Amino acid sequence: MSQSTPPVGGLVRSYQVLATVLGFNLIFVIYAAVAQRATDPTSWWNRNEDLIFTIDQVHGLLFMALLVIIAVLASRYHWRPSMTISTMLLATVPVLSFWGERRASRRLTSGEVSQEIPGN
């Protein structure tokens, strides 16, 4: 049995960076939503409602890109459906999203998942 080299590529790095950025952004988005409802109308959170709305929209677009990257990684490296679905679901939970990213990254960089089939 030959030992395979772990994948190190732009797609894996893109996944790591985007997942980390979205993890922090998710915490901000949820905190902002709670702060807008819990504070008076003159608070910073309510005075900058348009800025927060824009950040929310960008977060949604970036999250869709993250799901596409996860799907491509799952296809390319032959993830089990349970790994793919759990990685996508963990990305929706604040704080757990960081653990989900580390779990997937460790599997990718350690070679625990099947390597890409040449020609695909």
N, CA, C and O atoms as a GROMACS GRO file, in nm:
protein
  480
    1MET      N    1   0.085  -0.118   0.000
    1MET     CA    2   0.000   0.000   0.000
    1MET      C    3   0.089   0.124   0.000
    1MET      O    4   0.176   0.138   0.086
    2SER      N    5   0.068   0.212  -0.094
    2SER     CA    6   0.151   0.332  -0.102
    2SER      C    7   0.091   0.443  -0.016
    2SER      O    8  -0.030   0.452   0.003
    3GLN      N    9   0.180   0.525   0.033
    3GLN     CA   10   0.136   0.636   0.118
    3GLN      C   11   0.109   0.756   0.028
    3GLN      O   12   0.195   0.795  -0.051
    4SER      N   13  -0.010   0.813   0.039
    4SER     CA   14  -0.045   0.926  -0.046
    4SER      C   15  -0.009   1.057   0.024
    4SER      O   16  -0.003   1.066   0.146
    5THR      N   17   0.015   1.157  -0.058
    5THR     CA   18   0.047   1.288  -0.003
    5THR      C   19  -0.082   1.364   0.022
    5THR      O   20  -0.176   1.354  -0.057
    6PRO      N   21  -0.088   1.440   0.129
    6PRO     CA   22  -0.210   1.515   0.159
    6PRO      C   23  -0.229   1.629   0.060
    6PRO      O   24  -0.132   1.684   0.007
    7PRO      N   25  -0.354   1.665   0.035
    7PRO     CA   26  -0.380   1.774  -0.059
    7PRO      C   27  -0.340   1.908   0.001
    7PRO      O   28  -0.377   1.940   0.114
    8VAL      N   29  -0.268   1.983  -0.072
    8VAL     CA   30  -0.237   2.120  -0.033
    8VAL      C   31  -0.261   2.204  -0.156
    8VAL      O   32  -0.180   2.203  -0.249
    9GLY      N   33  -0.369   2.274  -0.158
    9GLY     CA   34  -0.401   2.350  -0.276
    9GLY      C   35  -0.478   2.475  -0.243
    9GLY      O   36  -0.514   2.501  -0.128
   10GLY      N   37  -0.501   2.551  -0.346
   10GLY     CA   38  -0.572   2.676  -0.329
   10GLY      C   39  -0.714   2.658  -0.279
   10GLY      O   40  -0.765   2.741  -0.204
   11LEU      N   41  -0.778   2.548  -0.321
   11LEU     CA   42  -0.916   2.526  -0.279
   11LEU      C   43  -0.925   2.498  -0.129
   11LEU      O   44  -1.015   2.546  -0.061
   12VAL      N   45  -0.830   2.418  -0.079
   12VAL     CA   46  -0.828   2.389   0.065
   12VAL      C   47  -0.801   2.517   0.144
   12VAL      O   48  -0.868   2.543   0.244
   13ARG      N   49  -0.705   2.596   0.100
   13ARG     CA   50  -0.673   2.722   0.168
   13ARG      C   51  -0.791   2.819   0.159
   13ARG      O   52  -0.822   2.888   0.256
   14SER      N   53  -0.857   2.824   0.045
   14SER     CA   54  -0.975   2.910   0.031
   14SER      C   55  -1.084   2.869   0.129
   14SER      O   56  -1.148   2.953   0.191
   15TYR      N   57  -1.103   2.738   0.141
   15TYR     CA   58  -1.201   2.688   0.237
   15TYR      C   59  -1.166   2.731   0.379
   15TYR      O   60  -1.251   2.780   0.453
   16GLN      N   61  -1.040   2.714   0.417
   16GLN     CA   62  -0.997   2.749   0.553
   16GLN      C   63  -1.019   2.897   0.582
   16GLN      O   64  -1.072   2.933   0.687
   17VAL      N   65  -0.977   2.982   0.490
   17VAL     CA   66  -0.989   3.126   0.511
   17VAL      C   67  -1.136   3.169   0.513
   17VAL      O   68  -1.179   3.242   0.603
   18LEU      N   69  -1.213   3.123   0.415
   18LEU     CA   70  -1.353   3.163   0.407
   18LEU      C   71  -1.432   3.112   0.528
   18LEU      O   72  -1.516   3.185   0.582
   19ALA      N   73  -1.406   2.990   0.571
   19ALA     CA   74  -1.477   2.936   0.688
   19ALA      C   75  -1.444   3.015   0.814
   19ALA      O   76  -1.532   3.039   0.897
   20THR      N   77  -1.318   3.054   0.829
   20THR     CA   78  -1.279   3.132   0.947
   20THR      C   79  -1.342   3.271   0.945
   20THR      O   80  -1.396   3.316   1.046
   21VAL      N   81  -1.336   3.338   0.831
   21VAL     CA   82  -1.396   3.471   0.818
   21VAL      C   83  -1.546   3.463   0.845
   21VAL      O   84  -1.601   3.547   0.917
   22LEU      N   85  -1.612   3.364   0.788
   22LEU     CA   86  -1.756   3.350   0.808
   22LEU      C   87  -1.790   3.313   0.952
   22LEU      O   88  -1.896   3.351   1.002
   23GLY      N   89  -1.703   3.240   1.020
   23GLY     CA   90  -1.726   3.208   1.161
   23GLY      C   91  -1.731   3.334   1.246
   23GLY      O   92  -1.821   3.351   1.328
   24PHE      N   93  -1.633   3.421   1.226
   24PHE     CA   94  -1.633   3.548   1.300
   24PHE      C   95  -1.749   3.636   1.259
   24PHE      O   96  -1.812   3.702   1.342
   25ASN      N   97  -1.778   3.638   1.128
   25ASN     CA   98  -1.889   3.719   1.079
   25ASN      C   99  -2.022   3.670   1.134
   25ASN      O  100  -2.109   3.750   1.165
   26LEU      N  101  -2.039   3.538   1.147
   26LEU     CA  102  -2.162   3.483   1.202
   26LEU      C  103  -2.183   3.529   1.346
   26LEU      O  104  -2.295   3.562   1.387
   27ILE      N  105  -2.075   3.530   1.422
   27ILE     CA  106  -2.085   3.578   1.560
   27ILE      C  107  -2.129   3.725   1.561
   27ILE      O  108  -2.215   3.763   1.640
   28PHE      N  109  -2.071   3.807   1.474
   28PHE     CA  110  -2.108   3.948   1.466
   28PHE      C  111  -2.255   3.964   1.425
   28PHE      O  112  -2.328   4.042   1.485
   29VAL      N  113  -2.298   3.890   1.324
   29VAL     CA  114  -2.435   3.902   1.272
   29VAL      C  115  -2.536   3.868   1.382
   29VAL      O  116  -2.636   3.939   1.399
   30ILE      N  117  -2.511   3.763   1.455
   30ILE     CA  118  -2.605   3.725   1.562
   30ILE      C  119  -2.601   3.827   1.676
   30ILE      O  120  -2.705   3.865   1.730
   31TYR      N  121  -2.480   3.871   1.713
   31TYR     CA  122  -2.469   3.972   1.819
   31TYR      C  123  -2.541   4.100   1.777
   31TYR      O  124  -2.610   4.161   1.858
   32ALA      N  125  -2.525   4.140   1.652
   32ALA     CA  126  -2.589   4.263   1.603
   32ALA      C  127  -2.741   4.249   1.607
   32ALA      O  128  -2.811   4.343   1.644
   33ALA      N  129  -2.792   4.133   1.568
   33ALA     CA  130  -2.938   4.113   1.570
   33ALA      C  131  -2.993   4.123   1.712
   33ALA      O  132  -3.097   4.184   1.734
   34VAL      N  133  -2.922   4.064   1.806
   34VAL     CA  134  -2.966   4.070   1.946
   34VAL      C  135  -2.954   4.214   1.998
   34VAL      O  136  -3.043   4.264   2.066
   35ALA      N  137  -2.841   4.279   1.965
   35ALA     CA  138  -2.820   4.417   2.012
   35ALA      C  139  -2.924   4.513   1.956
   35ALA      O  140  -2.966   4.604   2.026
   36GLN      N  141  -2.965   4.494   1.832
   36GLN     CA  142  -3.065   4.582   1.773
   36GLN      C  143  -3.199   4.570   1.846
   36GLN      O  144  -3.271   4.668   1.861
   37ARG      N  145  -3.231   4.451   1.889
   37ARG     CA  146  -3.359   4.431   1.957
   37ARG      C  147  -3.352   4.468   2.105
   37ARG      O  148  -3.454   4.504   2.165
   38ALA      N  149  -3.233   4.459   2.163
   38ALA     CA  150  -3.220   4.480   2.307
   38ALA      C  151  -3.187   4.624   2.346
   38ALA      O  152  -3.194   4.659   2.464
   39THR      N  153  -3.153   4.707   2.248
   39THR     CA  154  -3.113   4.844   2.281
   39THR      C  155  -3.217   4.943   2.230
   39THR      O  156  -3.304   4.910   2.150
   40ASP      N  157  -3.203   5.065   2.278
   40ASP     CA  158  -3.299   5.168   2.237
   40ASP      C  159  -3.271   5.215   2.094
   40ASP      O  160  -3.163   5.190   2.041
   41PRO      N  161  -3.367   5.284   2.033
   41PRO     CA  162  -3.353   5.325   1.893
   41PRO      C  163  -3.236   5.420   1.865
   41PRO      O  164  -3.197   5.438   1.750
   42THR      N  165  -3.181   5.482   1.969
   42THR     CA  166  -3.069   5.573   1.946
   42THR      C  167  -2.932   5.505   1.961
   42THR      O  168  -2.829   5.571   1.949
   43SER      N  169  -2.931   5.377   1.987
   43SER     CA  170  -2.803   5.307   2.004
   43SER      C  171  -2.730   5.296   1.871
   43SER      O  172  -2.790   5.311   1.764
   44TRP      N  173  -2.600   5.269   1.878
   44TRP     CA  174  -2.519   5.254   1.757
   44TRP      C  175  -2.577   5.145   1.668
   44TRP      O  176  -2.580   5.160   1.546
   45TRP      N  177  -2.622   5.036   1.728
   45TRP     CA  178  -2.673   4.922   1.652
   45TRP      C  179  -2.796   4.960   1.570
   45TRP      O  180  -2.812   4.913   1.457
   46ASN      N  181  -2.881   5.044   1.624
   46ASN     CA  182  -3.001   5.084   1.552
   46ASN      C  183  -2.977   5.202   1.459
   46ASN      O  184  -3.044   5.214   1.356
   47ARG      N  185  -2.883   5.288   1.493
   47ARG     CA  186  -2.851   5.400   1.403
   47ARG      C  187  -2.779   5.352   1.277
   47ARG      O  188  -2.787   5.418   1.174
   48ASN      N  189  -2.711   5.240   1.283
   48ASN     CA  190  -2.637   5.187   1.169
   48ASN      C  191  -2.703   5.061   1.112
   48ASN      O  192  -2.635   4.966   1.072
   49GLU      N  193  -2.833   5.064   1.108
   49GLU     CA  194  -2.910   4.949   1.060
   49GLU      C  195  -2.877   4.915   0.914
   49GLU      O  196  -2.872   4.798   0.878
   50ASP      N  197  -2.854   5.016   0.831
   50ASP     CA  198  -2.822   4.991   0.691
   50ASP      C  199  -2.686   4.921   0.676
   50ASP      O  200  -2.672   4.831   0.593
   51LEU      N  201  -2.588   4.961   0.755
   51LEU     CA  202  -2.457   4.898   0.751
   51LEU      C  203  -2.468   4.751   0.795
   51LEU      O  204  -2.408   4.663   0.733
   52ILE      N  205  -2.542   4.727   0.900
   52ILE     CA  206  -2.558   4.590   0.949
   52ILE      C  207  -2.634   4.506   0.848
   52ILE      O  208  -2.602   4.388   0.829
   53PHE      N  209  -2.733   4.565   0.782
   53PHE     CA  210  -2.806   4.493   0.677
   53PHE      C  211  -2.712   4.455   0.563
   53PHE      O  212  -2.720   4.344   0.510
   54THR      N  213  -2.623   4.546   0.524
   54THR     CA  214  -2.526   4.517   0.417
   54THR      C  215  -2.432   4.405   0.459
   54THR      O  216  -2.402   4.315   0.380
   55ILE      N  217  -2.386   4.409   0.582
   55ILE     CA  218  -2.298   4.302   0.633
   55ILE      C  219  -2.373   4.169   0.632
   55ILE      O  220  -2.315   4.066   0.597
   56ASP      N  221  -2.499   4.170   0.670
   56ASP     CA  222  -2.581   4.048   0.666
   56ASP      C  223  -2.591   3.992   0.525
   56ASP      O  224  -2.580   3.871   0.504
   57GLN      N  225  -2.612   4.080   0.428
   57GLN     CA  226  -2.625   4.036   0.289
   57GLN      C  227  -2.495   3.977   0.236
   57GLN      O  228  -2.496   3.874   0.168
   58VAL      N  229  -2.384   4.042   0.267
   58VAL     CA  230  -2.253   3.991   0.225
   58VAL      C  231  -2.227   3.856   0.292
   58VAL      O  232  -2.173   3.765   0.229
   59HIS      N  233  -2.265   3.845   0.419
   59HIS     CA  234  -2.249   3.717   0.490
   59HIS      C  235  -2.325   3.606   0.417
   59HIS      O  236  -2.273   3.496   0.401
   60GLY      N  237  -2.445   3.634   0.374
   60GLY     CA  238  -2.526   3.535   0.303
   60GLY      C  239  -2.461   3.491   0.173
   60GLY      O  240  -2.459   3.372   0.141
   61LEU      N  241  -2.409   3.586   0.098
   61LEU     CA  242  -2.342   3.552  -0.029
   61LEU      C  243  -2.216   3.470  -0.004
   61LEU      O  244  -2.190   3.373  -0.075
   62LEU      N  245  -2.137   3.510   0.095
   62LEU     CA  246  -2.015   3.436   0.126
   62LEU      C  247  -2.048   3.296   0.178
   62LEU      O  248  -1.975   3.201   0.150
   63PHE      N  249  -2.157   3.284   0.252
   63PHE     CA  250  -2.197   3.152   0.302
   63PHE      C  251  -2.234   3.059   0.186
   63PHE      O  252  -2.201   2.941   0.188
   64MET      N  253  -2.303   3.113   0.085
   64MET     CA  254  -2.335   3.031  -0.032
   64MET      C  255  -2.207   2.986  -0.103
   64MET      O  256  -2.198   2.873  -0.149
   65ALA      N  257  -2.108   3.076  -0.112
   65ALA     CA  258  -1.979   3.039  -0.172
   65ALA      C  259  -1.911   2.929  -0.090
   65ALA      O  260  -1.851   2.837  -0.146
   66LEU      N  261  -1.921   2.938   0.043
   66LEU     CA  262  -1.863   2.836   0.129
   66LEU      C  263  -1.928   2.700   0.105
   66LEU      O  264  -1.860   2.598   0.099
   67LEU      N  265  -2.060   2.698   0.091
   67LEU     CA  266  -2.129   2.572   0.064
   67LEU      C  267  -2.084   2.511  -0.069
   67LEU      O  268  -2.070   2.389  -0.079
   68VAL      N  269  -2.062   2.594  -0.169
   68VAL     CA  270  -2.014   2.545  -0.298
   68VAL      C  271  -1.874   2.487  -0.283
   68VAL      O  272  -1.845   2.380  -0.338
   69ILE      N  273  -1.787   2.556  -0.209
   69ILE     CA  274  -1.650   2.506  -0.188
   69ILE      C  275  -1.653   2.373  -0.113
   69ILE      O  276  -1.578   2.281  -0.146
   70ILE      N  277  -1.739   2.362  -0.012
   70ILE     CA  278  -1.751   2.236   0.062
   70ILE      C  279  -1.797   2.125  -0.032
   70ILE      O  280  -1.745   2.013  -0.027
   71ALA      N  281  -1.894   2.154  -0.118
   71ALA     CA  282  -1.943   2.053  -0.213
   71ALA      C  283  -1.834   2.011  -0.310
   71ALA      O  284  -1.822   1.892  -0.342
   72VAL      N  285  -1.754   2.106  -0.357
   72VAL     CA  286  -1.645   2.073  -0.450
   72VAL      C  287  -1.540   1.988  -0.378
   72VAL      O  288  -1.493   1.888  -0.433
   73LEU      N  289  -1.503   2.025  -0.256
   73LEU     CA  290  -1.407   1.946  -0.178
   73LEU      C  291  -1.462   1.805  -0.154
   73LEU      O  292  -1.388   1.707  -0.166
   74ALA      N  293  -1.588   1.796  -0.121
   74ALA     CA  294  -1.650   1.666  -0.096
   74ALA      C  295  -1.646   1.578  -0.220
   74ALA      O  296  -1.620   1.458  -0.211
   75SER      N  297  -1.671   1.637  -0.333
   75SER     CA  298  -1.667   1.561  -0.458
   75SER      C  299  -1.524   1.523  -0.496
   75SER      O  300  -1.497   1.409  -0.533
   76ARG      N  301  -1.435   1.617  -0.486
   76ARG     CA  302  -1.297   1.596  -0.528
   76ARG      C  303  -1.224   1.495  -0.439
   76ARG      O  304  -1.146   1.414  -0.489
   77TYR      N  305  -1.250   1.499  -0.310
   77TYR     CA  306  -1.179   1.412  -0.216
   77TYR      C  307  -1.266   1.301  -0.159
   77TYR      O  308  -1.231   1.239  -0.058
   78HIS      N  309  -1.379   1.277  -0.224
   78HIS     CA  310  -1.465   1.162  -0.194
   78HIS      C  311  -1.506   1.152  -0.048
   78HIS      O  312  -1.490   1.048   0.016
   79TRP      N  313  -1.558   1.263   0.005
   79TRP     CA  314  -1.608   1.262   0.141
   79TRP      C  315  -1.734   1.176   0.147
   79TRP      O  316  -1.807   1.164   0.049
   80ARG      N  317  -1.756   1.116   0.262
   80ARG     CA  318  -1.883   1.048   0.285
   80ARG      C  319  -1.992   1.153   0.293
   80ARG      O  320  -1.965   1.268   0.329
   81PRO      N  321  -2.116   1.117   0.258
   81PRO     CA  322  -2.226   1.214   0.272
   81PRO      C  323  -2.239   1.269   0.414
   81PRO      O  324  -2.270   1.387   0.432
   82SER      N  325  -2.215   1.186   0.514
   82SER     CA  326  -2.227   1.234   0.652
   82SER      C  327  -2.123   1.342   0.682
   82SER      O  328  -2.152   1.438   0.753
   83MET      N  329  -2.003   1.328   0.628
   83MET     CA  330  -1.898   1.429   0.647
   83MET      C  331  -1.937   1.560   0.577
   83MET      O  332  -1.921   1.668   0.634
   84THR      N  333  -1.988   1.549   0.456
   84THR     CA  334  -2.028   1.667   0.380
   84THR      C  335  -2.141   1.742   0.450
   84THR      O  336  -2.133   1.863   0.470
   85ILE      N  337  -2.246   1.670   0.486
   85ILE     CA  338  -2.362   1.733   0.548
   85ILE      C  339  -2.327   1.792   0.684
   85ILE      O  340  -2.369   1.903   0.716
   86SER      N  341  -2.250   1.718   0.764
   86SER     CA  342  -2.215   1.770   0.897
   86SER      C  343  -2.125   1.893   0.885
   86SER      O  344  -2.138   1.986   0.965
   87THR      N  345  -2.035   1.896   0.788
   87THR     CA  346  -1.950   2.014   0.769
   87THR      C  347  -2.035   2.134   0.730
   87THR      O  348  -2.011   2.245   0.779
   88MET      N  349  -2.133   2.114   0.643
   88MET     CA  350  -2.222   2.223   0.603
   88MET      C  351  -2.307   2.271   0.720
   88MET      O  352  -2.324   2.391   0.739
   89LEU      N  353  -2.360   2.177   0.798
   89LEU     CA  354  -2.444   2.216   0.912
   89LEU      C  355  -2.363   2.284   1.022
   89LEU      O  356  -2.410   2.380   1.083
   90LEU      N  357  -2.243   2.235   1.049
   90LEU     CA  358  -2.161   2.299   1.152
   90LEU      C  359  -2.125   2.442   1.115
   90LEU      O  360  -2.104   2.525   1.204
   91ALA      N  361  -2.119   2.472   0.986
   91ALA     CA  362  -2.088   2.608   0.942
   91ALA      C  363  -2.198   2.707   0.979
   91ALA      O  364  -2.177   2.828   0.973
   92THR      N  365  -2.315   2.657   1.017
   92THR     CA  366  -2.427   2.746   1.051
   92THR      C  367  -2.436   2.777   1.200
   92THR      O  368  -2.518   2.859   1.240
   93VAL      N  369  -2.352   2.712   1.281
   93VAL     CA  370  -2.362   2.728   1.426
   93VAL      C  371  -2.244   2.810   1.477
   93VAL      O  372  -2.129   2.771   1.458
   94PRO      N  373  -2.272   2.923   1.542
   94PRO     CA  374  -2.161   3.004   1.595
   94PRO      C  375  -2.071   2.921   1.686
   94PRO      O  376  -2.120   2.836   1.760
   95VAL      N  377  -1.945   2.944   1.681
   95VAL     CA  378  -1.839   2.878   1.758
   95VAL      C  379  -1.815   2.734   1.707
   95VAL      O  380  -1.700   2.697   1.684
   96LEU      N  381  -1.919   2.655   1.690
   96LEU     CA  382  -1.900   2.520   1.636
   96LEU      C  383  -1.849   2.524   1.492
   96LEU      O  384  -1.788   2.428   1.445
   97SER      N  385  -1.873   2.634   1.424
   97SER     CA  386  -1.824   2.646   1.286
   97SER      C  387  -1.671   2.638   1.281
   97SER      O  388  -1.614   2.586   1.185
   98PHE      N  389  -1.605   2.690   1.384
   98PHE     CA  390  -1.459   2.683   1.388
   98PHE      C  391  -1.412   2.539   1.404
   98PHE      O  392  -1.315   2.497   1.341
   99TRP      N  393  -1.481   2.464   1.489
   99TRP     CA  394  -1.446   2.324   1.509
   99TRP      C  395  -1.470   2.244   1.380
   99TRP      O  396  -1.389   2.158   1.343
  100GLY      N  397  -1.580   2.272   1.312
  100GLY     CA  398  -1.610   2.203   1.186
  100GLY      C  399  -1.504   2.230   1.081
  100GLY      O  400  -1.466   2.140   1.006
  101GLU      N  401  -1.456   2.353   1.074
  101GLU     CA  402  -1.351   2.388   0.977
  101GLU      C  403  -1.222   2.314   1.012
  101GLU      O  404  -1.156   2.260   0.923
  102ARG      N  405  -1.185   2.312   1.139
  102ARG     CA  406  -1.061   2.245   1.180
  102ARG      C  407  -1.070   2.095   1.154
  102ARG      O  408  -0.973   2.033   1.110
  103ARG      N  409  -1.186   2.037   1.180
  103ARG     CA  410  -1.206   1.894   1.156
  103ARG      C  411  -1.187   1.860   1.009
  103ARG      O  412  -1.117   1.765   0.974
  104ALA      N  413  -1.251   1.938   0.922
  104ALA     CA  414  -1.240   1.912   0.779
  104ALA      C  415  -1.098   1.939   0.730
  104ALA      O  416  -1.045   1.862   0.650
  105SER      N  417  -1.037   2.046   0.777
  105SER     CA  418  -0.901   2.080   0.734
  105SER      C  419  -0.801   1.973   0.778
  105SER      O  420  -0.711   1.937   0.701
  106ARG      N  421  -0.817   1.924   0.900
  106ARG     CA  422  -0.727   1.818   0.947
  106ARG      C  423  -0.738   1.694   0.861
  106ARG      O  424  -0.637   1.632   0.827
  107ARG      N  425  -0.858   1.658   0.826
  107ARG     CA  426  -0.876   1.540   0.740
  107ARG      C  427  -0.817   1.563   0.602
  107ARG      O  428  -0.758   1.472   0.544
  108LEU      N  429  -0.833   1.682   0.550
  108LEU     CA  430  -0.778   1.710   0.416
  108LEU      C  431  -0.626   1.712   0.418
  108LEU      O  432  -0.562   1.652   0.330
  109THR      N  433  -0.567   1.779   0.514
  109THR     CA  434  -0.421   1.794   0.515
  109THR      C  435  -0.347   1.673   0.570
  109THR      O  436  -0.226   1.659   0.548
  110SER      N  437  -0.418   1.585   0.641
  110SER     CA  438  -0.351   1.466   0.692
  110SER      C  439  -0.362   1.349   0.596
  110SER      O  440  -0.299   1.245   0.617
  111GLY      N  441  -0.440   1.365   0.490
  111GLY     CA  442  -0.455   1.258   0.393
  111GLY      C  443  -0.555   1.152   0.436
  111GLY      O  444  -0.554   1.042   0.380
  112GLU      N  445  -0.641   1.180   0.535
  112GLU     CA  446  -0.740   1.082   0.582
  112GLU      C  447  -0.849   1.057   0.481
  112GLU      O  448  -0.917   0.954   0.488
  113VAL      N  449  -0.869   1.148   0.387
  113VAL     CA  450  -0.972   1.130   0.285
  113VAL      C  451  -0.906   1.080   0.158
  113VAL      O  452  -0.786   1.096   0.138
  114SER      N  453  -0.985   1.020   0.072
  114SER     CA  454  -0.932   0.970  -0.054
  114SER      C  455  -0.878   1.084  -0.138
  114SER      O  456  -0.932   1.195  -0.136
  115GLN      N  457  -0.775   1.057  -0.209
  115GLN     CA  458  -0.716   1.158  -0.295
  115GLN      C  459  -0.797   1.173  -0.423
  115GLN      O  460  -0.878   1.086  -0.458
  116GLU      N  461  -0.775   1.283  -0.489
  116GLU     CA  462  -0.842   1.310  -0.615
  116GLU      C  463  -0.801   1.205  -0.718
  116GLU      O  464  -0.684   1.169  -0.726
  117ILE      N  465  -0.895   1.158  -0.795
  117ILE     CA  466  -0.866   1.062  -0.900
  117ILE      C  467  -0.812   1.138  -1.020
  117ILE      O  468  -0.877   1.232  -1.066
  118PRO      N  469  -0.695   1.099  -1.073
  118PRO     CA  470  -0.638   1.171  -1.189
  118PRO      C  471  -0.737   1.172  -1.305
  118PRO      O  472  -0.803   1.073  -1.334
  119GLY      N  473  -0.744   1.285  -1.369
  119GLY     CA  474  -0.833   1.300  -1.483
  119GLY      C  475  -0.971   1.352  -1.449
  119GLY      O  476  -1.050   1.378  -1.539
  120ASN      N  477  -1.002   1.366  -1.320
  120ASN     CA  478  -1.134   1.418  -1.279
  120ASN      C  479  -1.124   1.563  -1.244
  120ASN      O  480  -1.223   1.625  -1.207
   0.00000   0.00000   0.00000
